Each structure stands twice: as C-alpha cells, then as structure tokens.
Amino acid sequence: MTSCAVRLAALKPGQVTDDTTMSLALGASILAQGKVDALAAAQAFDAWMRAKPVDIGNTVRRNLLQFRNTGNPEAPYSDHDAGNGAAMRVLPVALATFGQAKEPCAPPAAHRPTSPITAHSPMLLRMPRVHGAGCAAWCGQERPAA
C-alpha cells in the first residue's frame, strides 16, 4: 500500500482531506482580502498548519516553516517540489477570478501568487493550464489547448 493510500485509509467516513481544508483556508483568505494575495494565503496556510490538519506533506510543512521564519510567502525554488497540492487548490482562485479574463476560461495571473507558497517547482508553469481546464469543465466549454 502506498503512503498516500495509507493516509487516505486513516480518514474517517465523511472526513475531508488536508487539500480540502487548505482550499477552504485559501478561499477564506481571498474573501477576507477581496483578492488573491500571496501573503494573506501564506498566513491562512500557516494558521491551517497550526490547527493540526489530518495530514501535511513534507514539502508543504518545510515551506510553511520557511514562511514563518522569513515572512516571505514564496518558498525557495526546488526541482524536487512536485506542486501537486497547488493543482488541488485551483478552485478557490478559479471561482474568485471567474469572468475576469478577456477570453472565457483564460488562465488568470491571480493563480501564480498562491502556488509557490507551498511548492516552488517546474510544475507551477502548468498551473494556468490546470486552471483553464477546470474552468472550462465547470462552465461547460471545450478544454483550452495545452
């Protein structure tokens, strides 16, 4: 059994994952600021970590501890960070910026500030496409070209 499967098996029925609660923290920071803001998101993620979530990956923990020590919401770049958690937190940014792009489902620049808080990696370059595909699915349009 993979470590991910072991962690998911430990969840009780109806219990949400760490990615879900991080998405809620990001959404709350967007609502409080009225915009997507890297510092507010980092502070929300830090509060989330202090609340002892059901799980937290090593990369997220390391980068949030770095934020606590430096106050800089952008983690140091690492070729080893996967950035998959950032992909799972696209929805709050997509909802907050829906309809703001000149073209339907165009990836917003707003997603960029939140991704490197928890993982600063080459995968971040793909986040706008992930956002565009999710937005397209939500609004019933064809997927944007990759």
N, C-alpha and C positions, 0 to 999 in steps of 0.2 A: 504494500500500500504506500503510495507517495505521501510526502509530508503534507501536501495540500489536502489530500483525501482524509488523512488522519485529523487535521484541524477541522474540516467540514463535518466529519463524523462526530466530533465533540459538541457540535451545536445541538441545542435542544429544538424540538419542533417549534417553528414559528420564530426562533431567534434569528436576528439579522446578522449579516457578516460585518467584518471590520470595514470593508469597502462601502457598504451601505451607510454605516454610521459616519464615515468620512465624507461621503456625498452629502449627507444631511448637514454636517458641520460646514462644508463649503457653501451649501445653499443658504444657511443661516448667515454666514459672513457676507454673502452677496446681498441678501435682503437688508442687513444692517448697514452696509456701506452704500447701497443703491447702485453698485457696480462691482465688477470683478476686480479685486485688489489683492496683489500678492502678499502684502504684509498682513492684511486682515485674514486672508486664507491661512497663512502660516500660524497666526495666533490662534485661529479656530482649530487647526490641526494639533497644535501644541496642547490646547485645552482638552481636545479629544484624547490625546495620549495620556494626559494626567488623569483622566477619568477611567483608566484601566480598561481599554477595549477588549473584546473577546479574543482578538488576535492582533498582532502587529508584526509586519515583516522587518527583517534586519535592516534593509535599506531605508525604509521609512523611519524606523527608530533612530538610526545613525544620523540621518539628515535633519530630523526634528531636534535631536540633541545639539547638532551643529547650529541650528537656528537659535536655540536657547542660549548658546554660548556667544554667538556673534551678533544676533539681531538681524542678520542678513537672510531674507526669505529664499534666496537662491542657493541651493546646495552646490558644492563643488562638482564640476563635470566629472563623470566617471564612465569609461567604456563598459564597466561591469554592471551598471544600473540598467534594469530592463524597462522600467517606466510603465509596466502593465497596469499598475494601480491608477496612474494618471488617465489611462484609457477608460478605466471603470468609473472615473469621476467626471466624465464629459457631460453628463446630463444636466447638472445644475448650471453650467456655463451655457450649454445649448439653449436651455429654457430662458435664461436671463438675457441672452442676446438674440433670441429668435426674432426674425423680421428686421433686424438692424442692418444686415448686409445688403448691398446693392443688388446682388443676384440671390435668388432663393437658394438656401442651403449652402451658401458660400461659407467657408470656414472663417470664424471671427478671429481677429487678432487677440481678442479677450482670453482665449484659452491658453495662450502662451505663458502668461504670468503664473498660472497655478501649477503647471506641470513640474518645473524644476525645484519646487519646494521639497518634494518627497523623492524624486529621482531625476537626475540631470543626465540624460543619455541620448544616444542617437535615435532611439525610438520616439523621442519628443518631436522629431521632424515629421513623424507620421500623424501626430495628434490632429492637425487640421483635417486630414482625410477621414479619420475616425469620426470626428465631429460631423463632417459633411454627410457621411454615410448614415449616421444615426439620425441626423436631422431629416434627411431625405426619407428614411423609413417612417419617421414619425409623421411627416406631412404628406406621405403617400406619393412622393415623387421618385423619379428614377435616381439611382445612385450616381453621384458625381464621378467623373473619371479619376482614376488613381494617379 
